[in-house]
Structure formats: structure tokens, C-alpha cells
Amino acid sequence: MLPGGNGRELADAAISQMPDLKVLFMSGHADSVNLNMGRPDQHPNLLHKPFRQHDLALKVRSMLDEDRVT
């Protein structure tokens, strides 16, 4: 939990300054998370806590590879 705001607001503010920034959301309260993008459990860049280190590594690698041109 963030004091005075939420992760979505922080992400939006950061992206407004750095449009290419990739954001990964993590929540232990998936039923109460509001990402303003439909159902939070269907957001592609959301990891539910607890998660394994391996799952985090896979998600980060996947996000970094999304825009890579081969």
C-alpha cells in the first residue's frame, strides 16, 4: 500500500515522464486492486503475491522482450 495514492497513480505519473517505462504491478490483495483496466486479475503485467522468484524473473524477461526487434 502506498500512502496518499495507489500504484496505478504512481505508474501513470512515471509513464507521463518516461513514456517507454515498463511497469509490473504486484499485489497481495488482488480482489481489491483497481488498475482501471478491467478485472485486475486479467491485467497482463500483474503478479499476485506470493509468487516465486522464478515467476518474477519470467515476467520481467517477458516484459523486456515485448518490444524487442529480432
GUTORDO-683988 format. One record per residue (C-alpha): x, y, z; residue number from 1; residue in one letter. Coordinates in nm, 3 decimals, m for minus. Each point is the difference from the previous one (the first is absolute). Layout:
BEGIN
<site><x>X</x><y>Y</y><z>Z</z><num>NUM</num><residu>A</residu></site>
...
END
This chain:
BEGIN
<site><x>0.000</x><y>0.000</y><z>0.000</z><num>1</num><residu>M</residu></site>
<site><x>0.123</x><y>0.346</y><z>m0.086</z><num>2</num><residu>L</residu></site>
<site><x>m0.075</x><y>0.295</y><z>0.227</z><num>3</num><residu>P</residu></site>
<site><x>m0.209</x><y>0.268</y><z>m0.172</z><num>4</num><residu>G</residu></site>
<site><x>m0.055</x><y>m0.188</y><z>m0.324</z><num>5</num><residu>G</residu></site>
<site><x>0.013</x><y>m0.333</y><z>m0.172</z><num>6</num><residu>N</residu></site>
<site><x>0.232</x><y>m0.187</y><z>m0.231</z><num>7</num><residu>G</residu></site>
<site><x>m0.204</x><y>0.081</y><z>m0.309</z><num>8</num><residu>R</residu></site>
<site><x>0.026</x><y>0.374</y><z>0.069</z><num>9</num><residu>E</residu></site>
<site><x>0.374</x><y>m0.029</y><z>0.059</z><num>10</num><residu>L</residu></site>
<site><x>0.042</x><y>m0.199</y><z>m0.322</z><num>11</num><residu>A</residu></site>
<site><x>m0.201</x><y>0.254</y><z>m0.199</z><num>12</num><residu>D</residu></site>
<site><x>0.211</x><y>0.288</y><z>0.137</z><num>13</num><residu>A</residu></site>
<site><x>0.325</x><y>m0.182</y><z>m0.078</z><num>14</num><residu>A</residu></site>
<site><x>m0.116</x><y>m0.096</y><z>m0.351</z><num>15</num><residu>I</residu></site>
<site><x>m0.099</x><y>0.360</y><z>m0.070</z><num>16</num><residu>S</residu></site>
<site><x>0.367</x><y>0.091</y><z>0.059</z><num>17</num><residu>Q</residu></site>
<site><x>0.148</x><y>m0.310</y><z>m0.165</z><num>18</num><residu>M</residu></site>
<site><x>m0.243</x><y>m0.133</y><z>m0.265</z><num>19</num><residu>P</residu></site>
<site><x>0.207</x><y>m0.314</y><z>m0.069</z><num>20</num><residu>D</residu></site>
<site><x>0.006</x><y>m0.104</y><z>0.366</z><num>21</num><residu>L</residu></site>
<site><x>m0.118</x><y>m0.354</y><z>0.064</z><num>22</num><residu>K</residu></site>
<site><x>m0.202</x><y>m0.052</y><z>0.318</z><num>23</num><residu>V</residu></site>
<site><x>m0.059</x><y>m0.326</y><z>0.182</z><num>24</num><residu>L</residu></site>
<site><x>m0.271</x><y>0.003</y><z>0.264</z><num>25</num><residu>F</residu></site>
<site><x>0.018</x><y>m0.234</y><z>0.298</z><num>26</num><residu>M</residu></site>
<site><x>m0.279</x><y>m0.049</y><z>0.249</z><num>27</num><residu>S</residu></site>
<site><x>m0.085</x><y>m0.218</y><z>0.290</z><num>28</num><residu>G</residu></site>
<site><x>m0.354</x><y>0.137</y><z>m0.013</z><num>29</num><residu>H</residu></site>
<site><x>m0.104</x><y>m0.082</y><z>m0.355</z><num>30</num><residu>A</residu></site>
<site><x>m0.369</x><y>0.016</y><z>0.082</z><num>31</num><residu>D</residu></site>
<site><x>0.030</x><y>0.363</y><z>0.111</z><num>32</num><residu>S</residu></site>
<site><x>0.252</x><y>0.123</y><z>m0.257</z><num>33</num><residu>V</residu></site>
<site><x>m0.142</x><y>0.256</y><z>m0.241</z><num>34</num><residu>N</residu></site>
<site><x>0.217</x><y>0.041</y><z>m0.307</z><num>35</num><residu>L</residu></site>
<site><x>m0.274</x><y>0.177</y><z>m0.197</z><num>36</num><residu>N</residu></site>
<site><x>0.052</x><y>m0.252</y><z>m0.279</z><num>37</num><residu>M</residu></site>
<site><x>m0.283</x><y>m0.244</y><z>0.050</z><num>38</num><residu>G</residu></site>
<site><x>0.037</x><y>m0.288</y><z>0.238</z><num>39</num><residu>R</residu></site>
<site><x>0.330</x><y>0.029</y><z>0.186</z><num>40</num><residu>P</residu></site>
<site><x>0.063</x><y>m0.375</y><z>m0.013</z><num>41</num><residu>D</residu></site>
<site><x>0.001</x><y>0.023</y><z>m0.380</z><num>42</num><residu>Q</residu></site>
<site><x>0.258</x><y>0.280</y><z>m0.023</z><num>43</num><residu>H</residu></site>
<site><x>0.300</x><y>m0.134</y><z>m0.195</z><num>44</num><residu>P</residu></site>
<site><x>0.260</x><y>0.170</y><z>0.220</z><num>45</num><residu>N</residu></site>
<site><x>m0.127</x><y>m0.105</y><z>0.342</z><num>46</num><residu>L</residu></site>
<site><x>0.159</x><y>m0.259</y><z>0.225</z><num>47</num><residu>L</residu></site>
<site><x>m0.201</x><y>m0.126</y><z>0.294</z><num>48</num><residu>H</residu></site>
<site><x>0.186</x><y>m0.040</y><z>0.328</z><num>49</num><residu>K</residu></site>
<site><x>0.138</x><y>m0.228</y><z>0.111</z><num>50</num><residu>P</residu></site>
<site><x>0.194</x><y>m0.088</y><z>m0.311</z><num>51</num><residu>F</residu></site>
<site><x>0.320</x><y>m0.193</y><z>m0.061</z><num>52</num><residu>R</residu></site>
<site><x>0.324</x><y>0.171</y><z>m0.100</z><num>53</num><residu>Q</residu></site>
<site><x>m0.013</x><y>m0.202</y><z>m0.320</z><num>54</num><residu>H</residu></site>
<site><x>m0.345</x><y>0.141</y><z>m0.086</z><num>55</num><residu>D</residu></site>
<site><x>0.126</x><y>0.355</y><z>0.056</z><num>56</num><residu>L</residu></site>
<site><x>0.303</x><y>m0.063</y><z>m0.221</z><num>57</num><residu>A</residu></site>
<site><x>m0.218</x><y>m0.142</y><z>m0.277</z><num>58</num><residu>L</residu></site>
<site><x>m0.240</x><y>0.294</y><z>0.013</z><num>59</num><residu>K</residu></site>
<site><x>0.280</x><y>0.259</y><z>m0.005</z><num>60</num><residu>V</residu></site>
<site><x>0.172</x><y>m0.178</y><z>m0.290</z><num>61</num><residu>R</residu></site>
<site><x>m0.329</x><y>m0.018</y><z>m0.189</z><num>62</num><residu>S</residu></site>
<site><x>m0.069</x><y>0.370</y><z>0.050</z><num>63</num><residu>M</residu></site>
<site><x>0.350</x><y>0.099</y><z>m0.107</z><num>64</num><residu>L</residu></site>
<site><x>m0.029</x><y>m0.217</y><z>m0.312</z><num>65</num><residu>D</residu></site>
<site><x>m0.343</x><y>0.135</y><z>m0.105</z><num>66</num><residu>E</residu></site>
<site><x>0.134</x><y>0.277</y><z>m0.222</z><num>67</num><residu>D</residu></site>
<site><x>0.325</x><y>m0.161</y><z>m0.101</z><num>68</num><residu>R</residu></site>
<site><x>0.055</x><y>m0.016</y><z>m0.376</z><num>69</num><residu>V</residu></site>
<site><x>0.175</x><y>m0.311</y><z>m0.125</z><num>70</num><residu>T</residu></site>
END
